[in-house]
């Protein structure tokens, strides 16, 4: 099977497609925002990248969410719940991690089908 890369940078590609599976790089939001606004930024970016790959959020298979502070879980979930299509919720895990910098509060990684 071929591998197709979209938005290729020197360190990583934003999108990698192998067969009928789309892998997105971890997405972070505008660093000046709070958990809710960063989550909204991330979800909008995910929508854009999935569209570039020829798919959409109804085809997300798995989401991995990292929070800088697990106490913000409900704040992130409030934005997620408004965005994720009911009946198409993916397998999901959420954990706490030290992110790339202290200004980043949320990072989301998704895998989707085409």
C-alpha positions in Angstrom: 0.0 0.0 0.0 1.1 3.5 -0.7 1.7 6.2 1.9 0.6 9.7 1.2 1.7 12.7 3.2 0.0 16.1 3.3 1.4 19.3 4.8 4.8 17.9 5.1 7.3 19.8 7.3 10.9 19.2 8.2 10.0 17.4 11.5 6.5 15.9 10.8 3.6 15.7 8.4 0.2 17.0 9.6 -1.6 14.2 7.7 -0.4 10.7 6.8 -2.7 8.4 4.8 -2.0 4.7 4.5 -4.6 2.6 2.7 -8.0 3.9 4.0 -6.6 5.1 7.3 -5.8 8.8 8.1 -3.4 9.7 10.9 -3.3 13.3 12.1 -0.4 14.8 14.0 -1.2 15.9 17.5 -3.0 19.2 17.4 -2.7 22.1 19.8 -4.6 25.3 20.1 -3.7 29.0 20.3 -1.4 29.1 23.3 -2.9 32.3 24.7 -6.3 30.6 25.3 -7.8 28.6 28.1 -8.7 24.9 27.9 -12.1 25.6 26.2 -10.7 27.9 23.6 -7.7 25.7 22.9 -10.0 22.7 22.5 -12.2 24.6 20.1 -9.1 25.6 18.0 -7.9 22.0 18.0 -11.3 20.6 16.9 -11.6 23.2 14.1 -8.1 22.2 12.9 -9.1 18.5 13.0 -12.1 19.3 10.8 -9.9 21.1 8.3 -7.2 18.3 8.2 -9.8 15.6 7.8 -11.4 17.5 5.0 -8.0 17.8 3.3 -7.6 14.0 3.6 -11.1 13.4 2.1 -12.9 12.4 5.3 -14.7 13.9 8.2 -15.3 13.6 12.0 -18.0 11.0 11.5 -15.2 8.6 10.5 -12.9 9.1 13.4 -11.9 5.7 14.8 -9.8 6.8 17.8 -9.0 10.0 19.7 -6.2 10.4 22.2 -6.4 13.5 24.3 -3.7 14.9 26.5 -4.4 17.5 29.2 -1.8 19.4 31.0 -4.0 19.2 34.1 -6.6 16.5 34.5 -8.7 18.9 36.6 -9.7 20.6 33.3 -11.3 17.3 32.0 -14.9 18.6 32.2 -14.0 21.9 30.5 -12.4 20.0 27.6 -15.3 17.6 27.5 -17.9 20.4 27.3 -16.3 21.5 24.0 -15.8 17.9 22.8 -19.4 17.0 23.5 -20.7 20.0 21.4 -18.4 18.9 18.5 -18.5 15.1 18.3 -21.4 13.7 16.2 -23.7 11.5 18.4 -23.8 8.0 17.0 -20.2 8.5 15.7 -18.2 8.8 18.9 -14.8 7.2 18.5 -12.8 5.1 20.9 -11.1 7.6 23.1 -8.5 7.9 25.9 -7.7 11.0 27.9 -4.6 11.4 30.1 -2.5 14.0 31.8 0.9 14.9 30.4 3.5 17.6 30.4 2.9 19.1 26.9 5.5 20.8 24.6 5.3 24.0 26.6 3.4 25.3 29.6 1.2 27.5 27.4 -0.3 24.4 25.8 -3.2 22.9 27.8 -4.6 20.4 25.4 -3.4 18.2 22.6 -5.6 15.9 20.6 -4.5 13.1 18.2 -7.0 11.4 15.9 -7.0 8.4 13.5 -9.9 8.2 11.0 -11.1 6.1 8.1 -11.6 7.4 4.6 
